[in-house]
Amino acid sequence: MDLQMWTWLLIAITFSVYIGIAIWSRAGSTQDFYVAGGGVSPIANGLATAADWMSAASFISMAGLISFSGYDASVYLMGWTGGYVLLALLLAPYLRKFGKFTVPDFIGDRYYSNIARSVAVFCALIVSFTYVAGQMRGVGLVFSRFLEVDITSGVLIGMIIVLFYAVLGGMKGITYTQVAQYCVLIFAFMVPAIFISIQMTGNPIPQLGFGSAGSDGVYLLDKLDGLHHELGFDAYTSGSKSRLDVFFITAALMVGTAGLPHVIVRFFTVKKVSDARKSAGWALFFISILYTTAPAIAVFARTNLIQTVSNKAYSELPGWVANWEATGLLKFQDKNSDNIVQYLADPVLNELTVDKDIMVLANPEIAELPNWVIALVAAGGLAAALSTAAGLLLVISASVSHDLIKKMIYPKISEKGELITARISAIAAVSVAGYFGINPPDFVAATVALAFGLAAASFFPAIILGIFVKRMNKEGAVAGMVIGMLLMLYYMMRFKFDWFGGGSKEDWWFGISPEGFGTVAMIVNFGVSLLIAFVSPKPPEEIQEMVENIRIPSGAGEAYTH
C-alpha cells in the first residue's frame, strides 16, 4: 500500500478506538465529567497523565528543537521531566487530599474569596488556550502532510474529533481514551527510533545508539559536530545560551509543570491520597521512555537531513523533500541558480529553510523506512496532540461551568444544567483553540513553553503558599497572581508579538528569553504575595485549620473533603 492508504488506515483504526472508548465511558454525572468519578487506578492514571502531558510539543516538536539547537535545547528535557518530581512531592498528594475538582476551586476555597477564584479562572483560561494552540498546530501539521490537506482543514478535522470525545465522555471518557493514546504514541515514537538506530549504529537501543560509533567507526555525535562545523553552525554538543537563561528557562518549565491545571486535575481522579503519589511515579516512568529517546531521534534526524540534502543537486533530491515542500514547511530558494542545495548557517547564503516541527514526522521518510512506519508516526503525532487538547478543553469547560457559573454566578444550577453548561463551554473552547491553532504565535514547543511560563507566573506560588503557609491570605494571593500574570503577559506580548514598542533579543531584561521569564514573574509573585500577606489580616481560623489538615501526612488515607 502507498503512504496515504497506510495513513488513512491507521488513523481510521485509532480514531475508531478513541470514539468507541468515549461512547463506552460517557459521563453521566458532573463527577464523571470533571474527575472520572474519582475511581481511576494509579497505573491507568499514570498512563493517562503521561498521554495528557506528552503533547504535540513532546512528540512532534521537542526532538525537532533539539535537532536544530543541540545542547541548548536540553533545557526542555530537564525542565519538563524535573517538573514532575516537584509535582509528585509538593502538590499532587496535598491537592488530592483537598478533594476538589479544579485548581480555581482549590484557590477559591483556600483563599475564601470569589475574587481569588475569578483570577484563578482567568489564569487557567489564559494558560490553557496558549497551550492548546500548540496542540492544534500539531494536528494541522500531521494532516497537511500525510492526508494532503491544508493546515486549516487539518485543524478543523482535529477539532471535530477531540470535541466528540471530550464533550461526550468528559474526564471519564478522556482518561480511558488517553490510556489508548499513550500506547499508540509511544509505539509510534519508538518503532522508527529503533529502526534508525540499528540502521545508523547497529545498536537497537536508541538511547545508547546515538552515543555509539557508526559503520565508519566515527562516533555519531562527533560526526554531527563536524557537519555543523563545515556548514558554519555552532557545535551540536556545545551551547550558545547564557547560563542564566538556561537556568531560568529550566526553572520556568519545572515550576510551570507543577502549576499546569490540566496536569494537576489528573490527580483528582484517583481514589486515595497515596494513589496520587503512585500515579505521579507511574507517569514519570511512562514519560521517561519518550524523553530519553527524543535526543537520539534528534541526532539521527539532523545527521540524515544534512547528509541527504547539503550540496546535492536539487533535481536529484529524494521524494520526501518535494512532499514537505508542498506543505510550505520546507522551502528551497536557489539564490545562485546552480541547482545545488546550499544548506548553511549564514542566512544570506543559505538556500534551504526547514521548519523545526517537521523533523520527527519527516525522520522515517528521510531514513527511507517502510510506509507503514511513516504512517504510524502520523497516527502517534495525532494521538499526542489530541490527548493533551482534550485535557485542556476539559480544564477550560470546568473553569467556566463549575468555577464561574456554579460557584459564583448561579449557585442553584442543577447537576444536569451544570453538565450541559460544561459541554457548551467545551464547544466554545475548541472553536477558540482552533483559531489559535491556525494562527499560532510560534512553532509548537515555543508556544507551549510560553504556557509553562504563564503557569509558573500565576498558579505555582498561590498553590505552594496555600499548602505550606497558614499565614497566607486572600489579599496576598490575589495580588501575587495578578501581578505575576500581567508581568509575564507584558513580556510575552512585547518580545513575541512586538506589542508595546516591540523589542529584539538585545533588549531582553537581564538577557532572559520570554520562555524563561516565567521564573522572574514567579519570583515577583512570591515576593508580592508574602509581603502583602504579612502586612494584612490573617486568614480566618477555620482556613488555617483546613491548611493544617491538608498537610497531615496521612499517606494512604482517604481524601479530605469538607
C-alpha positions in Angstrom: 0.0 0.0 0.0 1.1 3.6 -0.6 1.8 6.0 2.3 -1.6 7.8 2.1 -3.5 4.5 2.3 -1.5 3.4 5.3 -2.1 6.7 6.9 -5.8 6.6 6.4 -6.0 3.0 7.6 -4.0 3.6 10.8 -5.8 6.9 11.6 -9.2 5.3 11.0 -8.4 2.4 13.3 -7.0 4.6 16.1 -9.8 7.2 15.9 -12.4 4.4 15.9 -10.9 3.1 19.2 -10.9 6.6 20.7 -14.5 7.2 19.8 -15.5 3.7 20.9 -14.0 4.3 24.3 -15.7 7.7 24.6 -19.1 6.1 23.9 -18.4 3.3 26.4 -17.3 5.6 29.1 -19.6 8.6 28.6 -20.1 10.8 31.6 -23.4 10.5 33.3 -22.8 13.0 36.2 -20.7 16.1 36.9 -18.3 13.9 39.0 -17.8 11.7 36.0 -17.3 14.7 33.7 -14.8 16.5 36.0 -12.8 13.8 37.7 -13.9 10.5 36.1 -15.9 9.5 39.2 -12.7 9.6 41.4 -12.0 5.9 40.9 -9.2 5.6 38.4 -6.3 3.1 39.3 -2.8 4.6 39.7 -1.4 2.7 36.7 -4.3 3.8 34.4 -4.0 7.3 35.7 -0.2 7.2 35.2 -0.8 6.2 31.5 -3.4 8.9 31.1 -1.3 11.5 32.7 1.7 10.6 30.5 -0.5 11.0 27.4 -2.0 14.2 28.7 1.5 15.5 29.4 3.2 14.3 26.3 1.6 16.7 23.9 2.4 17.7 20.3 5.3 19.6 21.8 6.8 16.5 23.3 6.1 14.1 20.4 6.5 16.4 17.3 8.4 19.5 18.3 10.8 18.7 21.1 13.1 16.4 19.2 13.0 18.8 16.3 14.0 21.6 18.6 16.9 19.5 20.0 17.8 18.6 16.4 18.4 22.2 15.5 19.6 23.7 18.8 21.5 20.7 20.2 22.8 21.2 23.7 20.8 24.4 24.1 17.5 22.5 23.9 18.4 20.3 26.8 16.5 22.8 28.9 13.3 21.2 27.7 14.3 17.8 28.7 15.5 18.9 32.2 12.6 21.3 32.8 9.7 19.1 31.6 10.9 16.0 33.5 12.1 17.8 36.6 8.7 19.4 36.9 7.1 16.0 37.6 9.3 15.5 40.6 8.1 18.8 42.0 4.5 17.8 41.2 4.8 14.4 42.9 6.5 15.7 46.0 4.9 19.2 46.6 1.5 19.2 45.1 -0.2 16.0 43.9 -0.9 14.4 47.3 -2.0 17.6 49.1 -4.3 18.7 46.3 -5.8 15.3 46.2 -6.4 15.4 49.9 -8.2 18.7 49.5 -10.6 16.8 47.3 -11.8 19.5 44.8 -12.4 19.3 41.1 -10.2 22.1 39.8 -7.3 24.4 40.6 -9.6 27.5 40.7 -11.8 25.5 43.1 -8.8 25.0 45.4 -7.7 28.6 45.2 -11.3 29.9 45.7 -11.8 27.8 48.8 -8.3 28.1 50.2 -8.3 31.9 49.9 -12.0 32.2 50.9 -12.7 34.6 48.1 -14.6 34.7 44.8 -12.2 37.3 43.6 -9.3 34.8 44.0 -11.5 32.2 42.2 -12.1 34.7 39.4 -8.4 35.5 39.0 -7.6 31.7 39.0 -10.3 31.1 36.3 -8.8 33.9 34.2 -5.3 32.4 34.6 -6.5 28.9 33.8 -8.1 30.1 30.6 -5.0 32.1 29.5 -2.6 29.1 30.3 -4.9 26.5 28.7 -5.6 28.5 25.5 -1.9 29.2 25.0 -1.1 25.5 25.5 -3.9 24.2 23.3 -2.8 26.4 20.4 0.4 24.3 20.1 -1.7 21.1 20.1 -4.0 22.2 17.3 -1.0 23.4 15.2 0.5 19.9 15.7 -2.8 18.3 14.4 -2.7 20.6 11.4 0.9 19.7 10.6 0.1 16.0 10.6 -3.0 16.3 8.4 -1.4 18.7 6.0 1.5 16.4 5.2 0.1 12.9 5.4 -3.5 13.4 4.3 -2.6 16.1 1.8 -5.0 18.8 3.2 -4.1 22.3 4.1 -3.2 23.1 7.8 -6.5 25.0 8.3 -8.6 21.9 7.2 -6.4 19.7 9.3 -7.0 21.8 12.4 -10.8 21.7 11.7 -10.8 17.9 11.4 -8.9 17.6 14.7 -11.3 20.0 16.4 -14.3 17.8 15.4 -12.7 14.6 16.7 -11.4 15.9 20.0 -14.8 17.7 20.6 -16.6 14.4 20.2 -15.0 12.5 22.9 -14.2 15.5 25.2 -17.9 16.6 25.2 -19.4 13.2 25.3 -17.1 11.5 27.9 -15.8 14.3 30.0 -12.8 13.3 32.2 -14.1 9.7 32.3 -14.0 9.4 28.6 -10.8 11.4 28.2 -9.0 9.3 30.9 -9.5 5.9 29.2 -9.1 7.4 25.7 -5.7 8.8 26.9 -4.6 5.3 28.0 -5.1 4.1 24.5 -3.5 7.2 23.1 -0.4 6.7 25.2 0.0 3.1 23.8 -0.3 4.5 20.2 2.0 7.4 20.6 4.8 5.6 22.5 4.8 2.7 20.0 4.8 5.2 17.1 7.7 7.1 18.7 9.9 4.1 19.5 9.5 1.9 16.4 11.2 4.3 13.9 13.8 5.2 16.6 14.8 1.5 16.9 14.8 1.0 13.1 17.1 4.1 12.6 19.4 3.3 15.5 20.0 -0.1 14.0 20.4 1.4 10.5 23.0 4.0 11.6 24.9 2.4 14.5 23.9 -1.3 14.7 22.6 -0.7 18.2 18.8 -1.5 18.7 18.6 0.8 21.8 18.2 4.4 20.6 19.3 5.8 24.0 22.7 4.1 23.5 22.8 4.2 19.7 23.1 8.0 19.4 26.3 7.9 21.6 27.8 5.0 19.6 30.0 4.8 16.5 28.6 4.3 13.1 29.7 1.8 10.5 32.6 4.1 9.6 34.0 3.9 13.1 33.2 7.6 13.9 31.0 8.4 16.9 27.7 9.8 15.7 27.9 13.0 17.8 31.5 13.7 16.6 30.3 13.3 13.0 27.4 15.7 13.6 29.7 18.3 15.3 31.9 18.0 12.2 29.0 18.5 9.8 27.9 21.5 11.8 31.4 23.0 11.7 31.6 22.5 7.9 28.3 24.4 7.4 29.0 27.2 9.8 26.6 26.1 12.6 27.5 26.1 16.3 28.9 22.8 17.5 25.9 20.5 18.2 27.3 19.4 21.6 28.1 22.9 22.9 25.6 25.6 23.9 25.3 29.3 22.9 22.7 30.3 25.5 23.9 32.1 28.6 23.9 30.0 31.8 21.4 32.5 33.4 18.9 32.0 30.6 19.3 28.2 30.7 18.7 28.2 34.4 15.6 30.5 34.1 14.1 28.5 31.2 14.6 25.2 33.0 13.1 26.6 36.3 10.1 28.1 34.4 9.4 24.7 32.7 9.8 22.9 36.0 7.5 25.1 38.1 5.2 25.6 35.2 4.7 21.8 35.0 3.8 21.8 38.7 1.3 24.6 38.1 -0.5 23.4 34.9 -4.2 23.0 35.7 -4.8 20.1 33.1 -2.0 18.1 34.7 -3.0 18.8 38.3 -6.6 17.8 37.7 -5.5 14.3 36.8 -4.6 13.7 40.5 -8.2 14.4 41.5 -9.3 11.2 39.5 -7.8 8.6 41.9 -9.4 7.1 45.0 -6.8 7.9 47.7 -4.0 10.3 48.5 -1.4 7.6 48.3 -2.7 6.8 44.8 -1.9 10.3 43.8 1.8 9.7 44.6 1.8 6.4 42.8 0.2 8.0 39.8 3.0 10.6 39.6 5.6 7.8 39.8 4.0 5.8 37.1 3.6 8.9 34.9 7.2 9.8 35.3 8.2 6.2 34.3 6.0 6.3 31.2 7.1 9.8 30.2 10.8 8.9 30.6 10.6 6.3 27.8 9.9 9.1 25.3 12.0 11.7 26.9 15.2 9.6 26.9 14.6 8.7 23.3 14.0 12.2 22.0 17.7 13.3 22.0 18.5 10.1 19.9 15.9 10.9 17.3 17.1 14.5 17.2 20.7 13.3 16.4 19.5 10.7 13.8 17.3 13.2 12.1 19.8 16.1 12.0 22.6 13.8 10.7 20.4 12.3 8.0 19.0 15.7 7.0 22.4 17.3 6.4 23.8 14.2 4.6 20.7 13.9 2.4 20.3 17.5 1.2 23.5 19.5 1.7 25.5 20.2 -1.5 23.2 17.9 -3.5 21.6 18.7 -6.9 18.0 19.8 -6.3 16.8 17.7 -9.2 18.3 14.6 -7.5 16.9 15.1 -4.0 14.7 12.2 -2.6 10.9 12.4 -2.8 10.4 13.4 0.8 11.8 16.9 0.1 9.0 17.6 -2.5 6.4 16.1 -0.2 7.3 18.6 2.6 7.8 21.5 0.2 4.1 21.0 -0.8 3.1 21.8 2.8 5.2 25.1 2.8 7.1 23.9 5.9 10.3 23.2 3.8 11.4 25.7 1.2 14.3 25.8 -1.3 15.4 29.1 -2.9 18.1 28.7 -5.5 19.9 32.0 -4.8 22.8 31.4 -7.2 20.9 29.5 -9.8 23.3 26.5 -9.8 20.6 23.9 -8.9 22.8 22.8 -5.9 21.2 23.0 -2.4 23.4 25.2 -0.1 22.3 24.5 3.5 24.4 26.9 5.6 24.3 28.8 8.9 24.8 32.1 7.0 21.2 33.4 6.3 22.5 35.3 3.3 23.9 32.2 1.6 21.5 29.6 3.0 19.0 28.3 0.4 17.1 25.8 2.5 14.5 26.7 5.2 13.3 23.8 7.3 10.5 24.2 9.9 11.7 22.6 13.2 8.3 20.9 13.7 8.7 18.6 10.7 11.8 16.7 11.9 10.1 13.9 13.9 7.4 13.4 11.2 9.9 13.5 8.3 12.6 11.4 10.1 11.3 8.0 8.9 10.9 9.3 5.3 14.5 10.7 5.4 15.8 7.3 6.6 13.7 5.5 3.9 11.7 3.4 6.3 8.6 1.5 5.1 5.4 3.4 4.5 3.6 1.7 7.5 6.2 3.1 9.9 5.8 6.6 8.4 2.0 6.4 8.8 2.4 5.1 12.3 4.3 8.2 13.3 1.5 10.3 11.8 -1.0 8.4 14.0 1.2 8.9 17.0 1.5 12.6 16.5 -2.2 12.9 16.3 -2.6 10.8 19.5 -0.2 13.1 21.3 -1.8 16.3 20.2 -5.4 15.2 20.7 -4.9 13.7 24.1 -3.5 16.9 25.5 -6.0 19.1 23.7 -8.8 17.0 25.3 -7.4 17.5 28.8 -7.0 21.3 28.2 -10.5 21.6 26.8 -11.8 19.9 30.0 -10.0 22.4 32.2 -11.5 25.3 30.2 -15.0 23.9 30.3 -14.7 23.1 34.0 -13.4 26.6 34.8 -16.4 28.1 33.1 -19.2 25.8 34.2 -18.0 24.8 37.7 -15.8 27.6 39.0 -17.5 30.6 37.2 -21.2 29.6 36.9 -21.8 27.1 39.7 -19.6 28.7 42.3 -20.2 32.4 41.6 -22.9 33.4 39.0 -25.7 30.8 39.6 -25.1 28.5 42.6 -28.6 27.0 42.3 -27.9 25.4 38.9 -28.9 21.7 38.8 -26.3 19.0 38.1 -27.9 18.4 34.7 -27.7 22.1 33.9 -24.1 22.3 35.0 -23.3 19.3 32.8 -24.9 20.9 29.8 -23.1 24.2 30.5 -19.8 22.3 30.7 -20.4 20.7 27.3 -21.4 24.1 25.7 -18.2 25.6 27.2 -16.1 22.9 25.6 -17.7 23.6 22.2 -16.9 27.3 22.6 -13.3 26.5 23.8 -12.5 24.2 20.9 -13.6 26.9 18.5 -11.2 29.4 20.0 -8.5 26.8 20.3 -8.9 26.0 16.6 -8.4 29.7 15.7 -5.1 29.8 17.7 -4.1 26.5 16.1 -4.4 28.1 12.6 -2.7 31.3 13.8 -0.1 30.2 16.4 2.4 32.7 17.9 5.4 30.4 17.2 6.4 26.8 16.5 4.8 24.2 18.7 7.4 23.8 21.5 7.9 27.6 21.9 4.2 28.2 22.1 3.8 25.5 24.8 6.9 26.9 26.7 5.1 30.2 27.0 2.1 28.4 28.6 4.5 27.0 31.2 5.8 30.5 31.9 2.3 31.7 32.4 1.5 28.8 34.8 4.8 29.5 36.7 4.0 33.2 37.0 0.4 32.7 38.2 -0.6 29.4 39.8 2.6 27.9 41.3 3.2 30.4 44.1 -0.5 30.6 45.0 -0.7 26.8 45.3 2.6 26.3 47.2 1.9 29.1 49.6 -1.7 27.9 50.0 -0.5 24.4 51.1 2.6 25.3 53.2 2.0 28.8 54.6 -1.0 29.1 57.0 -0.5 32.9 57.3 -1.1 33.2 53.5 -4.3 35.2 52.9 -6.5 36.2 50.0 -5.1 39.7 49.6 -1.5 38.4 49.1 -2.6 35.5 46.8 -4.7 37.7 44.5 -2.1 40.5 44.3 0.6 38.0 43.5 -1.3 36.1 40.8 -2.4 39.4 39.1 1.0 41.0 39.1 2.8 37.7 38.1 0.4 37.1 35.2 0.4 40.7 34.0 4.2 40.9 34.1 4.5 37.6 32.1 1.9 38.7 29.6 3.6 42.0 29.1 7.0 40.4 28.5 5.5 37.8 26.2 3.5 40.3 24.2 6.4 42.6 23.8 9.1 40.1 22.7 6.9 37.5 20.9 4.2 39.7 19.3 6.1 43.0 19.1 3.5 44.9 21.1 4.3 47.8 23.4 7.1 49.0 21.1 8.4 45.5 20.4 12.0 44.6 21.2 14.9 42.5 19.9 16.9 39.8 21.7 19.4 42.5 22.8 16.5 44.2 24.7 15.7 41.2 26.9 15.7 42.0 30.6 18.9 40.5 32.1 19.4 38.6 28.9 16.4 36.3 29.8 14.3 35.0 26.9 10.4 35.0 27.0 10.5 31.3 27.6 12.5 31.8 30.8 10.8 34.9 32.0 8.1 33.0 33.8 10.7 32.3 36.5 11.2 36.1 37.0 7.5 36.7 37.2 7.1 33.8 39.6 9.8 35.3 42.0 7.9 38.6 41.8 4.7 36.8 42.6 6.2 35.1 45.6 7.6 38.4 46.9 4.4 40.4 46.4 2.2 37.6 47.9 4.3 37.2 51.1 4.8 40.9 51.6 1.1 41.8 51.4 0.1 38.7 53.4 2.3 39.7 56.3 1.1 43.3 56.5 -2.7 42.5 56.1 -5.1 40.5 58.3 -4.6 36.8 59.0 -6.9 34.3 57.2 -9.9 33.0 59.3 -9.1 30.4 61.9 -11.1 27.7 60.0 -8.9 28.3 56.9 -5.8 27.8 58.9 -7.2 24.6 60.4 -8.0 23.4 56.9 -4.4 24.0 55.8 -3.1 22.1 58.8 -5.4 19.2 58.0 -4.3 19.1 54.3 -0.6 18.9 55.5 -1.1 16.0 57.9 1.0 13.2 56.4 -1.7 10.6 56.5 -0.2 8.8 53.4 -2.8 6.2 52.3 -5.7 7.9 54.0 -8.9 8.8 52.2 -9.1 12.3 50.6 -10.2 15.1 53.0 -13.4 16.8 52.0 -15.3 19.4 53.8 
